[in-house]
Amino acid sequence: MEKMLKQFYAADCRVFRNVNQFFGQKYLNVFFRNITHCGGATFTISAVVLLLIFGSTPIRLVALASAISLTVSHIPVAILKKMYPRRRPYLVLDEIYVTDKPLKDHSFPSGHTTAIFSIIVPFAIYDPIFATVLLPLAISVGISRMYLGLHFPSDVLAGMILGSTTGMFALRLVEAIFPYTI
């Protein structure tokens, strides 16, 4: 088991370095330094609130599912960060590129990735057309967390799973409460 964990960690570090090595690319820096904010609290909360206020009835209900998902998904994020206090890659690996003013809290799971997936998955399920734009956005946020030196791939993967799962359940909950409306 220990050997398998070491191999997993080595693969995690290898994938991380393969993404992080491009940090010096001017256009990638601009893109990833901006797209990463789409997983932040300001963007995710604002987007959901605006859709709750200005959306049509079905969109409001999907936004309600996103709001529930965003709220619920961060409970396990907080718990997991305390249970598994994993240090961020820039703190444990040599020769890593990292953004200015990097986060100092624990790395696992990625809160930004959890947040963006938790709000987009209800919309992607509601109408797969939304998925064509929203999934690349969410995946870009996840990649940005590695590119900026803040998360290992397994942190991002855990955030994707956590956000997606809460998004699916929240949409099903809203559909059960408001049948025939979505």
RATA-V512327 format. One record per backbone hydrogen bond with DSSP energy under -1.0 kcal/mol. CO is the residue of the C=O (numbers start at 1). NH is the residue of the N-H. E is the energy in kcal/mol with one decimal. If there is no record, write none. Layout:
# RATA-V512327
co: (CO:CO)
nh: (NH:NH)
e: (E:E)
This chain:
# RATA-V512327
co: (1:2:3:4:5:6:7:8:9:10:11:12:13:14:15:16:17:19:20:22:25:26:27:28:29:30:31:32:34:35:36:37:40:41:42:43:44:45:46:47:48:49:50:51:56:57:58:59:60:61:62:63:64:65:66:67:68:69:72:73:74:75:76:77:78:79:80:84:86:88:89:110:111:112:113:114:115:116:117:120:121:122:123:127:130:130:131:133:134:135:136:137:138:139:140:141:143:144:145:145:146:148:149:152:153:154:155:155:156:157:158:159:160:161:162:163:164:165:166:167:168:169:170:171:172:173:174:178)
nh: (5:6:7:8:9:10:11:12:13:14:15:16:17:18:19:20:21:22:23:25:29:30:31:32:33:34:35:36:37:38:39:40:44:45:46:47:48:49:50:51:52:53:54:55:60:61:62:63:64:65:66:67:68:69:70:71:72:73:75:77:78:79:80:81:82:83:84:86:107:91:93:114:115:116:117:118:119:120:121:124:125:126:127:130:133:134:135:137:138:139:140:141:142:143:144:145:147:148:150:151:149:99:90:156:157:158:110:159:160:161:162:163:164:165:166:167:168:169:170:171:172:173:174:175:176:177:178:181)
e: (-2.3:-2.2:-2.2:-2.4:-2.6:-2.4:-2.3:-2.7:-2.6:-2.2:-2.6:-2.3:-2.8:-2.1:-1.6:-3.1:-1.9:-1.3:-1.8:-2.4:-2.7:-2.0:-2.5:-3.2:-2.4:-1.1:-3.1:-1.5:-1.2:-1.8:-1.6:-1.4:-2.4:-2.4:-1.9:-2.9:-1.9:-2.6:-2.7:-2.0:-2.2:-2.0:-3.1:-1.6:-3.1:-2.0:-2.1:-2.8:-2.2:-1.9:-2.2:-2.6:-2.6:-2.8:-2.9:-2.2:-3.0:-2.9:-1.5:-1.2:-1.9:-2.2:-3.3:-2.3:-1.2:-2.7:-2.9:-3.1:-2.9:-1.8:-2.6:-2.2:-2.7:-2.4:-2.2:-2.4:-1.5:-1.9:-2.0:-2.6:-2.4:-2.3:-2.4:-2.0:-1.2:-3.0:-1.8:-1.4:-2.7:-2.9:-2.2:-1.9:-2.1:-2.6:-2.5:-1.4:-2.9:-2.5:-2.0:-1.5:-1.9:-1.9:-1.2:-1.7:-3.0:-2.1:-2.0:-1.9:-2.5:-2.5:-2.7:-2.7:-2.4:-2.6:-2.3:-2.0:-2.4:-2.4:-2.6:-2.0:-2.1:-2.3:-2.4:-2.5:-1.9:-2.0:-2.7:-1.4)
